[in-house]
């Protein structure tokens, strides 16, 4: 049996030494946790499909989006992490306290629906990828992956489960390896980063919104803030910064290192996915890619068996990382919104409803793959939907992060405020441009 935590962070007691001294310093490697996992989970099979579509359809001309979105992604994820670390509550818990209930319920409902669709697409892609590698029924494999993810979350405590997630981030290195299996025209790559050859029509703008939506996604905000709360639940020496301001300096340094590295790792991998599909599929006229597994299969005759194996294996590895993040972020949001007991460190008996949401969203995603509704066809548009709903969520986060009533003395700095609002405005502008050009499609 796992040791049980109190229902909320604030009522837990800590030793006098913990109250008086800051959190212990860590090596840079140990500082990597919530930010690294969050960034790596961003490159899920759904994201791989979107990035593959961008590379196959537009070649090298959307590579710049990965450099453009990195600082924006870092800024908004640091904001979400700080909200969780300072208050000891997730995003939904803070929204519940400081905004209208209708806004809270709308945001949580949209998150749950979007995440369930993404889970459906991810487990289907994982099943198809494994079928490509070893043969057999993809639907059965998809169901197996969904059940495996669910069992790991329910029966392994957070302190051990997070180590599994950290190791799964290595699966993304397969996409770095693919680059060495194909020929890259690096001079053209450099030119495309500075002067992309784009015709700004509805297809381009919609794809950019999809790329932004899968790179800066709502579930990442909720997950990273919740992981900061989980870290506090797992270690009695760590408390919300509003109650333990002496821990702030070390905590903010860790969050910054973790997030900058994690989002950089995420965008670097996405860059290589776009690059690989651009120099292989696009060059050979394969521009209609609907799924990540389809992208892997299309690589086989063009880039060779090794590139295919790496690409397909990466889909399975990243899916094992992303599905629990998708299901978990929805469960954190629901539990915070309705003030349920929650946490991956808690037992099923203590946090029934929290694990119930994880189970419902995971199993619903699996079941969608067995219905006439094809969740894979919703991949691209789910990324677009994420881009749309990110805007109000980001705006709410920025308002909270600048309010002393929420953050106490730890409201965000002017530089982080500027970066967070810039990210919000960029996402809003991209969404407006998409709707303005839909009639031209």
N, C-alpha and C positions, 0 to 999 in steps of 0.2 A: 504493500500500500504506500502511496505517496504521502508526504506530510502535507497537511491542509493549510491554506493561507486564509487570512481573514478576507471578508467580502470586498473590502476596499483597501487601498494602500494606506490611507490616512489613519486607520484605526490599528494598524499593526504596530507593535512595539519593537524597539531596537535597543541594543545594548548601549550603555552610557558612552562607551568608546566610539560607537558608530555615530552617536549624536554629536560628539565633539570634534570629530576629525573628518576630513574629506575622504571621498571614495579612494581606495588605493590606486596608485598609478599602474598602468599596464604597458606591456610591450605593444608596438604598433600592430603586430599581427593579432593580438588578443583584442585590440580595439575594433577589429572588423567583425561586425555582427549584423544588427538590424539593417544598416545601410547596404552592406554587401549582399545580403540575402534579398532585400527588396530590389536592388538593381538587377541582380541575376534573374529574379523571377519575372522581371519585365520582358526578358527575351524568351517568353513562353512559346509553345507551338503556334498560337494565334499571332503573336508578334512576328515569328519567323515567316509565317505566311504573308503578312503585310509587307515586311521588308523584302521578301522574295518577289512579291508582286511589283514593288517599287523598282527593284533592279531589273526584272525581266521586261517590264513595260517601258521604262524610261532610261535604261542603261545607267551610265555613271552620273546622270544629271541630278539625282536626288541625294548623292553622298553628302552634300553640304548640310543636310538637315541634321545629321548626327553631331556635327560640331556646333551647330546653331542651338540645338536643344540641350546640350550637355550643361552649360551653366544655368539655364533656366530650370532644368530638372534638379540640379544640385540645390538651388535656392529654395524651391518649393518643398523639396523633401526635408531639408534642414528645418524649415518652418514646422512641418508636421511632426518631426522628431522632437523638436523643442517644446511644442505644445504638450506632447505626452510626457516628456521628462520633467517639465516644470510643474505641471498640474497633477501628475499621477493618474490621469484619466485619458482615455482615448478621444478621438475627434468627436464621435457621436455623443459621448458623455458631456463634453464641453458645449457642443451645440445645444444639447438638451437644456443646459443651465442658462445659456445666454441668448438663445434665439427662440422664435415661435415654434411650437410643436409641429405645425403643419409642414414647416420647412425641414425639420428633422425627419419626419416620417417620409416625406417625398424623397429626400436624399437617400435614406436607407433603403427604401423600396427600389429606387432606380439602381442602386449599387447591387442589391441582391439579384435583380433580374439580369443586369449586365454580367455579373460574375457567373451566374448559372449558365448563361449562353457561352461564356468563355470557357467554362469547365467542360461543357459539352463538346465544344470545338477542340479543346486540348486533348481530352481523352480519346476522341475519335482519331485525331492526328497521330497520337501515340500508338494506338492500335494499328492504324494503317502503316505506320513506319515499321513497327515490329513485323507485320505481315510481309512487308517488302524485304526485310532482312532474313527472316527464317521461314516464311510461308505460313499458311494457316488462316483462320478466321479473324479478321481485324476487329469485328464487333466483340468477340469473346475476349480478345486481348484488352480492348478498351474497358470493358467491364472489370476485368482483373486489375487494371491500373487504378481505376476509381476506387475499388474496394481496398486495395493495398494502401492507397493514400489515406483513406478514411480510418483504417485500423491503426496506422502509424500515429495519426493525430490523437486518437482516442486513448490508446493504451501505452504510449511512451510519453513521459513527462517532458515539459518544455526544456529543462536543463540538459536532457540528453538528446531530445529531438532536434534542437537547434544545431547540434554538432553534425547531425545527418544532413541538414539543409546546407550547412557550410561546405561540406564535402561535395554535395551535388552541384554547387556552383562551378566546380571544375569541368562539368559536362560542357559548359560553354566554350571551353578551349578547343573543342572539336571544330568549331567554325573558324578559329584562327588557323588550325591545321589544314582546313580545306584550301586556303589561299596558297599553300605551298604545293598543292596538287594541280593547280591551274596556272596558266601564264597570265601575268598582270601587266598591262601597259601603263607603267607608273607615271610616265610623262602626261598621258591623257587624263589619268586620275587627278594629277595636280591641277591641270587646266580646268577640269570640270568643277573642282572645289572653288575656284576663283570666278570662273565664268561659265556656269552651266548653260547648255543650249536648250532652253525651255520655251514652249509656247504656252502662255498662261491661259489655259482653257479650263473647262469644268473638270475634265479628267485629271489634270495635273493638280488642281487645287484640292479636289476630293481626296486624291492620294496623299497629298501633304497633310491634310487634316487627319487622315487615317494613320499616317506615320506619327504625327504629333500625339494623336489619341492613344496609340499603343506604347508610346514612349513616356508620356506624362499622363498616367492613368489614375483614376480615382481610387482603385483598390490599393494602389501603392501608398497613397497618403494614409489611409486607415490602417494598413498593415504596419507601416514603420512607427506610427505613433503608438499603436498597440504593443509592438515589440519593446518599446521603451518601458511601458507599464509592466510587461512580462519580466523584463530584466529586474525590475524593482521587486516583483513578487518572488523571484527566485533567489534574491540575495537580501537578507534583512539589513545589511549595512547600507544599502542604497535606498534613499527616500526621495519623494518629490522635492524639487529644488525650492519650492515655496516654503517648505518646512525645514530644509537643510541647505541653506544658501552657500555654505562652505564647500559643498560638493560641485558647485556650478562650473568653476574654471576647468576642472578635469573632465567633467561631463560634456561641456560644450566643445572642448578640444577633441574628445573621442568622437562625438557626433559629426564634427566637421571632417575629420580624417576618414571615418567610416563611410560617410555619404559621398564625399568627393571621389574616393576610390571606387565605391560600389557603383555609382552612376557612370563614372568613367569606364569601368569594366563593361557595364551594360551597353553603353553606346559604341564602344570599340568593337564588341561582338556584332552589334547590329550593323555597323559600318562594313564589317567583313562579309556579312550575309548579303547586303546590297551589292557589294563589290563582286562577290563570287557569282551571283545570278546575273549581274550586268555583263561580265566578260565571258559568260558561257551561254546562258539561255537567251539573253537579248541579242547577242551577236549572231546567234544561229536562228533568230526569228521566232523563238519560243517566248511569246509575250503574254499568253493567257494562263496565269498560274492562280489557282483558287485555293490550294492547300499547301502546307509545308511538306507533306508526304509526296504530293505531286511534284513539287520543286525538286525533292531528292531524287525521285524517279527520273525526272527529265534530265538531271545532271549525268546520269549513268552513261548514256551513249555519247555525251558531249565531252565530259570532263574525266570520265573513266571510273572504274570500280572503286578505287580508293576514295575519291571525292564523294561518291554516292554513299559509301559505308559510313564515312565520317558525318555527313549531313544527316543521314537517317538516324544514326545512333544519338546524335545531338538532340534530335526531336524527343526521343524517349527520355533522355537525361534531364532536359530542361522541363519537360512536362511533369516529371516526378517532383521537381522543385516548385513549379508554378501552381499546380492544382491545390496543394494545401494552403498556399498563400491566398489564392482566390477564395476558397471556401472559408479559410480562417478570417480573412478581412471582413467578409459578410457577417460571420458569426460575432466578431468583435463589435461591429457596428450595431447589430440587432441587440446584443446583450447590453451594450452601453445605453442604447436608446430606451430600453425597457427596464433598465436597472436590474438585470439578472446577474447572478453569480457567474463568473466566467474566468477563463484562463487555461492554457494548455498544461499548466503545472497542476491543475486540479483534477480530481477523479471524475469519472462519469456520474457517479452518484451525487456529487456536490454541484456539478455544473451541467445538469441534464439538458436544459434548454439551449445552452451554448453549444454543446456537442450535437444537439438535435438539429440546429441550423447547419452545422458542418455536414451532418449526415444527409439532410434534405437537399442542400444545394449540390453536394457531390453525386448523390444517387439520381437526382433529377437530371443532372448533366449527363450521366451515363445512360439513363432511360431515353433521353432525347435522341440518342444515336440509334435507337431501335424503333423509332416512330417514322411516319412519312415525312415529318419535318426534318430537313437536312441541316443540322447545326453548322456544318462546314461552310455552307453557302452564306451563312450569316457572319462569317469571320471578319471579312473586310468591313462590313457595315457595323459590326459591334465595335470595331476600333473607331469608326466615325462617331458612333453614339457616345463612346467614352470621351472623345474629344469635346462633344457638345456638353455633357454633364459635368466635365471637369471644371468648366468656367465658373458656375455658381459655387461649387465646392471650394475652389481655390480662393474666390472672393471672400467667402465666409472664414476660411482659414486665416487669410491676411488680416481681416478685421479682428479676429480673436487674438492673433499674435501681437497686435499693436495696442491691445486694451490692457490697462493695468488691473482692471477687475478680473481678468482671466489670468494674466501672466505675472501679476505682482510687480516686483522690481526688475523682472527679466523680460520685459517687452523687447522685441527684436531691434537690432541696430538699424540706423538709416540705410546703410548699404544693403543689408539683407531685405529690408522693406522695399527698397527700390527694385531689387532683383526679383522678389516675389511678385510684386505688382506688374513688372514687365512680363514675367511668364504668364500671368493671368491675362494681360492685354493682348499678348501674342496669340494665345489660344482663342480668345474672343474674336480677334480680327480674322483668324483663319476660318473659324466657324461662320462668321458673317460672309466672308468671301465665298465660302462653299455654297451657302444658301443663295447668294446673289447670282451664282453662275449655274445653278442646277438646270435652269431652263435652256441653257446652251448645250447640254449634254446630248 
